Amino acid sequence: MKHASRHLSIIAALLAAAAVSGCTPGVPGSPQPPAGQPPLADTSWVLESYGDPSSPSAVLPGTEITVHFDGHTEMTGMAGCNSYGGTYASQLDGSLEIIDITQTEMFCVEPGVMDQEALYLDLLRDAERYEYVNDRLLISSGSQMLMFRRS
């Protein structure tokens, strides 16, 4: 009986600690602790591929698409033809929001460059999550993905 009482005390202490942290183990829908993604702040990336993760499109030859996240809330980069900038908000749970994207208005005549740029900027505007995988940055936008390597 003494052992059962001690086990109940330990279980009660663990449940109390979980309640304080905002999660209840084993209860569906209970908030979970953050996944712990490293922050985006002060990082720079070059786009490798984009689109459907099962069959991504490579960046067109001769173009470079980049993004730099500063240490606060600003992001800047090259979209293949035009430079762009905007505001971002990210959380260590991997959530990401990118808003207020502005861009220069150059026109590039190379086939496909303007379409690639428009799609890239649309995917950034619709960004929902980010994740680091094998030293790559993946940004998901619905069922679409942007995959970057460090620059």
C-alpha positions as CSV (number, residue, x, y, z in Angstrom):
1,M,0.0,0.0,0.0
2,K,2.9,2.3,0.8
3,H,4.3,1.8,-2.7
4,A,0.9,2.5,-4.4
5,S,0.6,5.7,-2.4
6,R,4.1,6.9,-3.4
7,H,3.3,6.1,-7.1
8,L,0.1,8.0,-6.9
9,S,2.0,11.0,-5.4
10,I,4.5,10.9,-8.3
11,I,1.7,10.7,-10.9
12,A,-0.1,13.6,-9.2
13,A,3.1,15.7,-9.3
14,L,3.7,14.9,-13.0
15,L,0.1,15.8,-13.9
16,A,0.4,19.0,-11.9
17,A,3.6,19.9,-13.7
18,A,2.0,19.2,-17.1
19,A,-1.0,21.4,-16.2
20,V,1.3,24.3,-15.3
21,S,3.1,23.9,-18.6
22,G,-0.2,23.9,-20.5
23,C,-0.3,20.4,-21.7
24,T,-2.1,17.3,-20.4
25,P,-0.3,14.1,-21.5
26,G,-2.5,11.7,-23.4
27,V,-5.4,14.1,-23.8
28,P,-6.2,14.7,-27.5
29,G,-6.3,18.4,-28.5
30,S,-4.2,19.4,-25.5
31,P,-1.6,22.1,-26.3
32,Q,1.8,20.6,-26.7
33,P,5.2,22.2,-26.0
34,P,6.8,24.0,-28.9
35,A,8.6,21.8,-31.4
36,G,11.7,23.9,-31.0
37,Q,12.7,25.0,-34.5
38,P,15.7,27.3,-34.5
39,P,14.8,30.9,-35.2
40,L,14.9,32.4,-38.7
41,A,16.5,35.6,-37.4
42,D,19.9,36.5,-39.0
43,T,19.8,33.8,-41.6
44,S,20.2,33.9,-45.4
45,W,19.0,31.4,-48.0
46,V,19.1,30.5,-51.7
47,L,16.1,28.8,-53.2
48,E,16.8,25.3,-54.7
49,S,13.3,24.1,-55.6
50,Y,9.6,24.9,-55.1
51,G,6.1,23.6,-55.7
52,D,4.7,20.2,-55.0
53,P,7.0,18.4,-52.5
54,S,6.6,15.1,-54.3
55,S,7.8,16.6,-57.7
56,P,9.4,20.0,-57.0
57,S,10.5,22.4,-59.7
58,A,14.2,23.4,-59.8
59,V,15.0,27.1,-60.0
60,L,15.5,28.2,-63.7
61,P,19.1,28.2,-64.8
62,G,20.7,31.6,-64.7
63,T,18.4,32.9,-62.0
64,E,19.0,33.1,-58.3
65,I,16.2,33.5,-55.7
66,T,17.3,34.5,-52.2
67,V,15.8,35.5,-48.8
68,H,17.5,37.1,-45.8
69,F,15.7,37.3,-42.4
70,D,17.1,40.0,-40.3
71,G,17.3,39.9,-36.5
72,H,13.9,41.5,-36.0
73,T,10.9,41.3,-38.4
74,E,12.2,42.4,-41.8
75,M,13.1,40.1,-44.8
76,T,14.7,41.0,-48.1
77,G,15.9,39.1,-51.2
78,M,16.0,38.7,-54.9
79,A,13.1,37.0,-56.6
80,G,14.9,36.1,-59.8
81,C,14.4,39.4,-61.6
82,N,13.3,41.9,-58.9
83,S,14.4,42.6,-55.4
84,Y,11.7,42.4,-52.7
85,G,11.2,43.0,-49.0
86,G,8.5,42.4,-46.4
87,T,7.8,41.7,-42.8
88,Y,7.8,38.3,-41.1
89,A,6.7,36.8,-37.8
90,S,7.9,33.4,-36.8
91,Q,7.5,31.3,-33.7
92,L,9.8,28.5,-32.5
93,D,6.9,26.0,-33.0
94,G,7.5,26.5,-36.7
95,S,4.6,28.9,-37.5
96,L,5.4,31.6,-40.0
97,E,3.6,34.6,-41.4
98,I,5.0,36.9,-44.2
99,I,3.2,40.1,-44.9
100,D,3.6,43.4,-46.7
101,I,5.8,42.1,-49.5
102,T,6.8,44.8,-51.9
103,Q,9.0,44.5,-55.0
104,T,10.7,46.5,-57.6
105,E,9.0,46.5,-61.0
106,M,11.7,45.4,-63.5
107,F,10.7,43.2,-66.5
108,C,12.9,40.3,-67.4
109,V,12.5,38.9,-70.9
110,E,14.1,35.5,-70.3
111,P,11.3,32.8,-70.8
112,G,9.7,31.7,-67.5
113,V,11.5,34.1,-65.2
114,M,8.6,36.4,-64.5
115,D,6.2,33.4,-64.0
116,Q,8.7,31.7,-61.6
117,E,9.1,35.0,-59.7
118,A,5.3,35.5,-59.4
119,L,4.8,32.0,-58.1
120,Y,7.7,32.3,-55.6
121,L,6.3,35.6,-54.2
122,D,2.8,34.1,-54.0
123,L,4.1,31.1,-52.0
124,L,5.9,33.4,-49.6
125,R,2.8,35.5,-49.1
126,D,0.9,32.3,-48.2
127,A,3.6,30.9,-46.0
128,E,2.3,29.0,-42.9
129,R,5.2,27.0,-41.4
130,Y,8.9,26.6,-41.6
131,E,11.2,23.7,-40.7
132,Y,14.9,23.0,-40.8
133,V,15.7,19.5,-42.3
134,N,19.2,18.4,-43.1
135,D,20.6,22.0,-43.1
136,R,17.8,23.1,-45.5
137,L,15.0,25.5,-44.8
138,L,11.6,24.3,-45.9
139,I,8.7,26.8,-46.0
140,S,5.3,25.3,-46.5
141,S,2.4,27.2,-48.1
142,G,-0.7,24.9,-48.2
143,S,0.3,21.9,-50.1
144,Q,3.3,23.7,-51.8
145,M,6.8,24.0,-50.5
146,L,9.9,26.2,-50.9
147,M,13.2,24.5,-50.2
148,F,16.3,26.6,-49.5
149,R,20.0,26.0,-48.8
150,R,22.1,28.3,-46.7
151,S,23.8,31.0,-48.7
